[in-house]
Amino acid sequence: MFLAIAAQAQHSPSEDNAIETCEMQLNEKLNFMLDGSFANENVLFKEIAKLRPCGLDEFDVNFFGNMDVFNTMLARISKEKKVEQMTFNDLYTEIVKFKKADVYKEIREVTIASERLGETVGNIENWSQDLALFESLGASQDVIDKVYNYLSTHVDNEKTYKEILGLLKKQS
């Protein structure tokens, strides 16, 4: 009894609800696979999003909701089970394996850095910090020079790097 009380004290009510919701979802069959609706990427995205209570974040949902990625996982799962027998637990287990791979970690890191850079307003005062992001993303020296020149000539810039790169692309 003490262990049950101690275990309950470790989780807030919302965490308990998320755990319960996750456990219920993991037991559900992948019905969207049976009716053919998974061929629609929006349906696939919504189905993967049902695993958010299990710890998937927005990046995970977008990544694993991609048809190509999903089909890769499906091929691995279907070696052991027929589609009619598959549950969200099978899918989640495959997602967890995928997330442990170095390539996933690298894709996640680069994508998040790219999104952050794209949302950042470029200015010459922060250039040294932003330059490090450009370099970590593998930007060419030509692109780096063009962005720096743009910022040098537009000291009151209010555009994001995504907008700046769009302008520079149009000018080329």
Residue pairs with C-beta under 8 A, 6 or more apart in sequence:
8 16
11 19
18 53
19 53
21 53
22 51
22 53
22 54
22 55
25 50
25 51
25 53
25 54
25 88
26 54
26 87
26 88
26 89
26 92
27 87
27 88
27 89
28 50
28 87
28 88
29 84
29 85
29 86
29 87
29 88
30 47
30 83
30 86
30 87
30 88
30 90
30 91
32 38
32 43
32 44
32 47
33 74
33 83
33 86
34 83
34 84
37 43
38 44
38 47
38 70
41 65
41 66
41 67
44 65
44 67
44 70
45 61
45 62
45 65
47 65
48 56
48 60
48 61
48 64
48 65
48 70
48 91
49 56
49 61
49 65
50 88
51 60
51 61
51 88
51 91
51 92
51 95
52 61
54 92
56 64
56 95
59 108
59 111
59 112
60 95
60 99
63 69
63 104
63 107
63 108
64 70
64 73
64 95
64 98
69 98
73 91
73 94
73 95
73 98
76 94
77 86
77 90
77 91
77 94
78 86
81 90
98 104
99 105
110 137
113 133
113 136
113 137
114 137
116 133
117 130
117 133
117 134
117 137
117 161
117 162
118 160
118 161
118 162
119 160
119 162
120 126
120 130
120 133
120 160
120 161
121 157
121 158
121 159
121 160
121 161
122 130
122 147
122 150
122 151
122 157
122 159
122 160
122 161
122 164
123 151
123 155
123 157
124 151
124 152
124 155
124 157
127 148
127 151
130 161
131 144
131 148
134 143
134 144
134 147
135 144
143 165
143 168
146 168
147 161
147 164
147 165
147 168
150 157
150 164
150 167
150 168
151 157
151 164
157 164
159 167
